Amino acid sequence: MNRELKKRFSEAIMSNHRPKSSFDKHGGLSKTVEFLIADIQELYLTDGLPWVVGYSGGKDSTAVLQLIWLAITELKPEQRTKSIHVISTDTLVENPIVSIWVNKSHLQLKVAAERTNLPFVPHQLLPEVTDTFWVNLIGRGYPAPNKMFRWCTARLKINPSNKFINELTQDNRGSVLVLGTRKSESATRGRSMLRHEKGRVRDRLSPNSSLPGAHVYSPIEDWTNDDVWTFLMQVKNPWGFDNKALLTMYQGATEGGECPLVVDTTTQSCGDSRFGCWVCTLVTKDRSMQAMINNDEEKQWMQPLIDLREELAANDRSLRDWRKMDGRIQLKNRDEAIRGPYLPHAREMWLSKILSAEKWIHENGPEEVRQIELITISELERIRDIWLHEKKEIEDNLPRIYKEIMGVDFPGMVTSDTKTFSQEDLHLLREVTGGNELMYELVRNLLTVESNFRSMTRRTGLFAAIESEIERCYYDGEQDAVSMAKRRKLALEAARSGDGRVTSSILNRTEEGAL
């Protein structure tokens, strides 16, 4: 066996051994905690920059917050001059069990901080109503997120926290962002943290390219999964929350319901459980929620969420428009249209399904989830506004769907718009257009445009609005739209090649096809 093979064989054997604990570096758990407490206190007292602790309610962020709390508690009252903001971002589509857990933790954290006169200030951040998952999917018709169109992460998670941190940083000319990131979480995370280490402007503080002026501190960056659980199980939670209950939650989200002793890299750890948005279609399967249901009969009430997520992840070609959001036809492989937003009937279907799931949970779930909102009234109001004004869907079907599913009148704000057309008028319009959806959409939208401009003193933009609606509904159907898009594409290619005769011929056929 040559030297290179021996080296690879040795590395393969070593990779199957239990990861070395980072506690060994300082002589055990107690010494490590003492070292980190001193480290945190030194950083805290160095300057006047406010601190922000990212807290998701998971094991890593709990361990970090616990270390910060222990360190600040040991300082003299006159030294606790800086606020420590504890932020959690609720996407409004979080795993309900985790969401309930985080909400309770925030309440207890607030009470404990006030009782002990510690400078911890909890904040639960939310995305803007116009950015939420259901407003974009049901309101605007965005397809369920996929690897090619991952529209959710920035809107739901990144923007709310970045806005808070940027405002705090600007007001104080800097900030310290404390995170529970660890190098052993993944190879990608490890490489990223090592890369940022090289740019450290101060000892232990790394820059963040998306948050100018914010310095990132990761006190448990070298800890393993086992290190985190050892700390949480042996050091009592200082704000009175139950770390053993946290372990139980992770255990319930692990396939098989067990959290085994990790002795090699092939053994699954509780730390491998991932709690995310229950609607996430970027993963093949929501293993943590499914494991919760499989391991605990009392969590069967979450099955409708699993079922709805599976439907969102299914092939949705028949549910989506062959036009893009702005009405353009974009070709795929020259002979088919790339799908755009969900069609009106699909958006109404998703609304019915989410309301039905919410009602089922209210009627069949345990007491603590009987008032849960899978979609908020504020979101429903924004969806209704988008349907009426951006989509020009003056049928105003949302209140009707809400009442059919929930059994009560829609409690949202009454729209100030006076309905130009009654349901009878719209039914007559459908009859007149002979069931042709494109023709119905065109006439309805043109009448709506004219109605919107009628009360204006200056009607600037009317003709542009009319032209835009005609261009959207210009076709006999999908095949006609694809044929016309192909002719236009050929004409553009001919124009680029300088063949004016071919361009003229193609354009003439395009015009003839429109007649």
N, C-alpha and C positions, 0 to 999 in steps of 0.2 A: 504494500500500500504506500503510494508516494506521499510526500509531505502535505500537499494540498488536500488529498482525500482524507488524510488523518485529521487535518484541521476541520474540515467540513463534518466529519463523523463526530468529532469532539463537540463541535458547536451544536449539532443535532441532539446529542445526549444532554448537554447542559440546558438546552431550551426546554427539556421536559422536566427539569427539576423545579421545585417550588421557588418562585421569585424571592430574592433576598429582601428581608425587611429593612426599610430605611431607618427603623429604630436602632438597629445595630450600630449605626454611625455614632450615636450619642450615648450608647450604653443602656438601651431599653426604652420602654414607653415613658416612664416618669421623667427621665432625663431629657427625652426629646420634647415633652410638653413644657418642661421648665425652660429649655433653650428657646422654643418658639414663643413662649410668653414674654421672655426678655427681648426677643427680636421684635415682636409686635409693639411692645411698649416703647422701645427705642425709636422705631419708625413713627409711631403716633406722636411722640413728643418732639420730633425733629423740626416740624414746621407747622404752619397753620392751615394746611390744605385739608378740606373735608374728606371724609372717607365714605365710600359706597361699597356695600357688601352685596354681591349677587346671591340671592337665596331662592332656590327652586323648591325647597322642601325635601330634596333628595339627600343621600348619605354624604356626598362630598361637600355640598354647600352647608349642610348641617354641621359637619366637622369643623369647617372653617369658621362659621359664625360662633360656634362653641369656643374655639380657641381665642377669638377676638374678645368674646364676652369675659372669659376667664382673665385675660390680660388686662382689660380695662377695669375690671372689678378690683384688682390688686393695686391700682393707682390711687393716689390720694384724691379726695373730692376736688380740690383746687386744680388738679392736673387734668381733669376730664373736661377740657374746654371745647373740644371739637365734637360736632355732631357726627354720628355714624349712621348713615342712611342705609337701611336694609330694604332692598328692592326685589320684588317678585313681579314677573310679567304674566298676567292671566290672558291667554289668547282667546278665551271664551269657548274654546273647544278642547280644553284640557281633559285628560282622564278624570272623570268625576270624583273618584276616590282620592286621587292626589290633590285635586282642587279643594275638596273639603278639608283634607289634611293641612294644606298650606293656609287656608283661611283660619282654621282653629289655631294654628301655630302663631300666625300674625297677631291674633287677639291676645293670646297668652304672653307673647313676647312684649307687646305694648304694655300690658298690665304689670309684668315683672320689671320692665325698665322704669316705669313711673314709681313703682314701689321701692326700688333700690336706688333711685336717683341716678341712673346710668344714661348716657347720651345716645341711646339707640332709638332711631326714629323709623318705624316700619312704613313702607309704601307699597301698595298693590297697584301696579300700572296696567292700563288697558289700552288696546289699540283704538285709534279713532273709529267712530262708528262707520264711517265711509270706507274703512280699510278692513273690516272684519271678514271672516271666512264666508259667512252666509250672505252678507251684502254683496260680495264680489261674485259668488257662485250663483245664488238665486236671483240677486238683483241685476247684476250686469251680465250674467251668463258665462263667466269665466269657467272653463272646464276644470274638473278636478285636477289638482296639481300633478305634474309628472316631471320626469327628469329633464325634458326639453322646455318646460314652461313651469318653473318653480316660483310661482308668484306669491306664495303665502309667507315664507319665512321672514322676509324683510318687513312686510306689512304687520304681521301679527307679533313677532318676537323682537326683532332688531330695532325697529323705529321707536317703539315706546320707551325702551331702556336708553337708547342713544339720545333721544330728546331730553330725558331727565338728566342724564350725565353731562351732556353738552351744556345745558343751561346752568347746572351747578358749577361746572368747570369755568364757564365764562364769567359767572358772578364772582368766583373766588380765584381766578387766574390759575387754575389748576385743581386737580383732585387725585385721590388715590382710589383705584378700583380693585377691590379684594375679591378674588375668584377661587373657586375650588377645583380648578383645572389641574390635571395630573398627567405626567408624561406617559404613564403606563396605560392610560385609557385606550389609546390606539397609536399605531405607528405614525399616522398623519398628525395627531395632536402632539406627539413627542417631538417630531421634526419641527413643527410650528413653534413650539415653546423654546426649543434650542436655538432656532433662528432669531427669535425675539431677544433671547438672552444676550446675543452679540451686540444688540443695540441699546443695552441698558445704560441709561444716563446717570443712574445712581445705583448703589449696591442694592440688589434684590428687587428693583423696580424696572419693569420693561415698558417700552413705549407701545402705543396702540395706534396703528395707522388710521383707523376710522374714527378715533376719538382724540383729536389734537389736545394736548394739555393734560390728558388723563394718563396716569402711570399705573401699570398693572402689577399687583403684588399677589403671588401665588404661594402661600405658606406651606401647602401640602403637595407641592409639585412633584416631589420624589416618592410620595407614599404609594403603596400598592393597595389593591382592594382589601386585602386582609388587614393591612395597617389601619385603614379607615374604620373597619368594623371593630377591630380590637379597641381602638380609642373610644368609639361610641358606646361599646358595651362596658368598658371599665371606668369611664369618666362620666359622671352624672350630668345630664343636661341642665345647665344653669338657669334657664328660664322656665323650668318645670315641665317640659314636654317629655314624653316617654320614648326614649331611643329604642327600647325593646319592641314597642309598637311599630316603630319605623322598620325594624328588622322583619317583623311579621308581615308588613306590607310588601317588602321586597320578596319575602319567602312566598307569599301568595301570588306574586307576579312571575315566579320562576317555574318553568315546566317541571312537573312532578311534585311541586310544593316543598322542595327541600333546599336548604342552603348548606351544602357539604363543606367539609374541610378541604381547602384547596391545596393539593400536593403537587400538581403539575399543570401544565398549560392546557391539558385536555379536559380538566375538571371544571364544570361550570360553577361560577361563583354567583352569590346573590348580587354582587356588584355588576354583573352583566345585564341585569334587568334594565330596561329602558322605558321610562314613562314619557310619553309625548302626547300630541294631539290625537284624540280618538278618531278623527276623520282622516288621518294621514294616509294618502295613497302613494306616498313615495317609498313605502316599505311593502314587501309582498304580503305580510300578515302582521297584525297587531298581536304579537306573542304575549306581551305582558298582560293586556286586558283579557285575552282568551284564557291565559293561565289563571287569572283571578277568578274567572267564571268556573273553570274546571275544578279549581281547588276549594271553592266555597259556594255551597248551594245558596247562601244568602245574597250572593252577587249575581244571581241569574237575571236580575232586573236589567243588567247591562247588555244582555244579548241583542236587543233591538239596535243598539249602537254598532255592534259588530256586524249585524246584518246590513245596516245602512252603509257602513264603510265598504263592505264587499260590493254593494251595488254601485257606489261611487267609483270603485276601482275597475269595474267591468268595462268592456268595450262600449263606448258611447257614441260611435259614429252616427247612428240613426237618430240620436238626440240633438245633434249639433247642426247649425246652419252651414250651408256650403259657401256662404259669404263671410268675409272677415268682419270684425266689429264695425269698421268704417264702410262696409259695403263692397270692398274690393274682392276680386276673384284671384286667388293665389294658387298656382298650379303645382301639383306634385307629379314628377315624372311625366310631365307634359299632357297627361290624359285624364287626370282627376283633380278635383278641387280639394285643397287643404281645408279641413273643417275649422269653423270659427266658433262663436259662442253657442251656448245652449239655446235651442228654439223656445218660444214662449210656452208651449205645452210641457216641455221638459222642466223648465224653471218652476212652473206651477206644480209639477209632479214632485220635485225635490222639496218644495214648500210643504206639500201635503204629507210627505214622508217624515220630515223632521218634526212637524206638529203632532203627527200620529205617535211617533216614538216618545215625545214629551208627555203626551196625555197617557200613554200606556204606563210609563214610569210613575206618573202621579197616582195612578189607580192601583198599581201592582208592586211598586217598590217599597222599601222600608221607610219608616217615618222620616228619617233624616234627608231623604231625597224627594219627598212628596211635593216640595215647592221648587224643585230644580228647574232652571230655564235652559233648555238646549239652544234656544234662540230668543233673544231679548225683544221686548216691545220696541225699544229704540231701533234695533236692527230692522224689525218689521216695518216701522214707519219709514226708514230710509229706503228699503226695498220698494215699498209702495210709491214713494216719491220718484225713484228711478224708473219704475214701470210707466208711471203716468207722464213724466216730463222728458226723460232721456229716450225711452223706448216708444213714447207716444201711444202706449197701450191703454187707451181711454176706457176700455171695458171695466177697469178698476176691479179686478177679480180678487185681490188679496183679502178684503174684508169678508167676501162671500166664502172663500176657502177656509179662512180662520173660523168662521161660525159653523161651517159644516163639520170641521174636525173637532174643535174645542167645545162646541155646544153653547157658546156665549158670543155676544157681539164683540167685534174687535175693539179693544180698549184704547187703541192709539188715538193720536190727535185727529180731529176732524179736518179733512183737507179744505182749504179755503177756496179751491177751484170750484166754479159752478160748472156743472156738466153741460156741455154744449149738446151732446147727443144722449138720448135715453137708451136703455138696453133694447127697446123695441126698434129704435132707429138703426142700431148696429145689427140687429137681427135681419132687418130689411136689407141693409147694405150687403150682408152675406148672401142673401137670396139673389140680389141684383147682380152680384159678381159671380154667380153661378158656382160657388165653392172653390173658386180659384184664389188660393191663399195670397199669392203675389199681388193680384189685382185688388183684393180686399185690403191688404196692407198699404198699397199705394194710395188708394182713394181715401182710406181712413187717415193716413198720415198727412196727405195734402189738405184735407178738411181741417185737421188739427193745426197745421201750420198757418192756414188762413185765419182760423179762429184766434190763434195766439197773437197774430200781427194786427188784428182788427182794431184793437183798442189803442194802438200806438199812434202818436202824433206823426212821427217819422217812421216809415216802414222800410228803412234801410236794411238790407239783408234778406228781404222776402224772396226775391228771385233766386238768390243763391240757395236758400233753404228749399225752395220748390225743386230746383235743379238737383240738389243732393238726394231728395226722396225719389225722383224719377230715375236717377242713376242706380239707386239701390234695387229698384224693382223693374228694371229695364228688360228683363229676360222672360222667355216662355217657361223656363225651368232650369234645373241644374245643367242638363246636357247642352242647352242653348248657351248658357253662361260659359261653360268650359270651351265650347267651340269658338265662341267669340274671343275668349282670352287667349286661345291658341293662335288665332289669326293675328291678334294684336302682337303677340310675342314674336311671330314670324316676321311681321312687318318691321318691328324694331330691330330684329337681327339683320334683315335685309338693308335697312337704313344705315346701320353701322357698317355694313360691307360696301355701301355706296351704290347698290343696285336700285336705282330709282324706279325702273319699270316694274320690277317685282314688288316693290313697296306699294306703288300705285295700284297694282292688280289686287294685292291682298287687302288693301284698305277699301277698294271698291267692293270686294266680296263681303267685307265686314259691314259696310253701310247697307248693302243689299240684304244681308242677314238680319239687320235690325228693322227692316221694313215689314 
